[in-house]
Structure formats: C-alpha cells, structure tokens
Amino acid sequence: MDLTHFDQDGNAWMVDVSDKDVTSRTAIAEGFIAINDAIYERIAAGTIKKGDVLSVAQLAAIMGLSKRAISFLFVIH
C-alpha cells in the first residue's frame, strides 16, 4: 500500500483532501503523571490548598489547545 502523505524520499507533505466526503471525527488524548500516594489522596479528596487541581488542569489543556488550534489544523486535516 502506498502512503499518500509521504513523498518518494519519505518526507511528509500535504495531500489535497478537498474531494473527500465530510465526516465527523472525535479525538481522544491521554496523559500520565507520577505522584506519590499522599498527593493523590489529597487531589481525590479535594483538599489541595489551591483548589480543584483536576478542573484547573482540564481548563488549562482546553485553553492551551484553543490558542494553538490553528497550528494543528494542517496536521490533523
């Protein structure tokens, strides 16, 4: 099978997708961090002094992506 997103030298290049049907897609990302048990328990219990760590992290990820979304569009077309 030929890979259309690479030239004969193996370099990535843009492919014209304007004739493709419009489709709906969902992307799922996942990440991991290492923390000790005491910190994990405090995050789970919501007792971190600065507030809800998980909600702040989720909001930061959304805001970070939304600021840079235009630079990803050409990769994820």
C-alpha positions in Angstrom: 0.0 0.0 0.0 1.3 3.4 -0.9 1.3 6.1 1.8 0.0 9.3 0.1 1.2 11.7 2.9 4.9 11.0 2.1 6.9 11.7 -1.0 9.4 9.3 -2.5 12.1 10.5 -0.1 9.9 9.8 3.0 9.2 13.5 3.7 5.7 14.3 4.9 3.7 16.6 2.6 0.1 17.9 2.3 -2.4 15.9 0.4 -5.4 17.6 -1.4 -8.5 16.3 0.5 -11.0 18.7 -1.0 -12.8 15.9 -2.8 -13.3 13.8 0.3 -16.7 13.5 1.9 -17.2 15.5 5.1 -17.1 13.2 8.1 -17.4 13.7 11.9 -14.5 12.6 14.0 -13.6 12.5 17.6 -10.0 12.7 19.0 -9.2 11.3 22.4 -5.9 12.2 24.2 -4.4 10.7 27.2 -1.6 11.5 29.5 0.0 10.2 32.7 1.8 11.9 35.6 3.6 10.3 38.5 2.7 11.5 42.0 3.0 9.9 45.5 0.1 8.4 47.3 -0.3 11.3 49.7 -0.7 13.9 46.9 -3.0 11.5 45.0 -5.3 11.2 48.1 -5.4 15.0 48.6 -6.3 15.6 44.9 -9.0 12.9 45.1 -10.4 14.4 48.4 -10.2 17.9 47.0 -8.1 19.2 49.9 -5.3 20.8 47.9 -4.8 24.3 49.2 -5.0 26.0 45.8 -8.3 24.3 44.8 -9.6 21.7 42.4 -6.4 20.5 40.7 -8.1 18.3 38.1 -10.6 21.0 36.9 -7.8 23.6 36.6 -5.6 21.1 34.6 -8.5 20.3 32.3 -9.2 24.0 31.7 -5.6 24.7 31.1 -5.4 21.9 28.5 -8.5 23.3 26.7 -7.2 26.8 26.7 -3.8 25.8 25.6 -5.2 23.9 22.6 -7.7 26.6 21.6 -4.9 29.1 21.4 -2.8 26.8 19.2 -5.6 25.1 17.3 -4.8 26.8 14.0 -1.3 25.4 14.0 -2.7 21.8 14.4 -5.3 22.0 11.7 -2.8 21.4 8.9 -1.6 18.2 10.7 -5.0 16.8 11.5 -6.9 17.6 8.4 
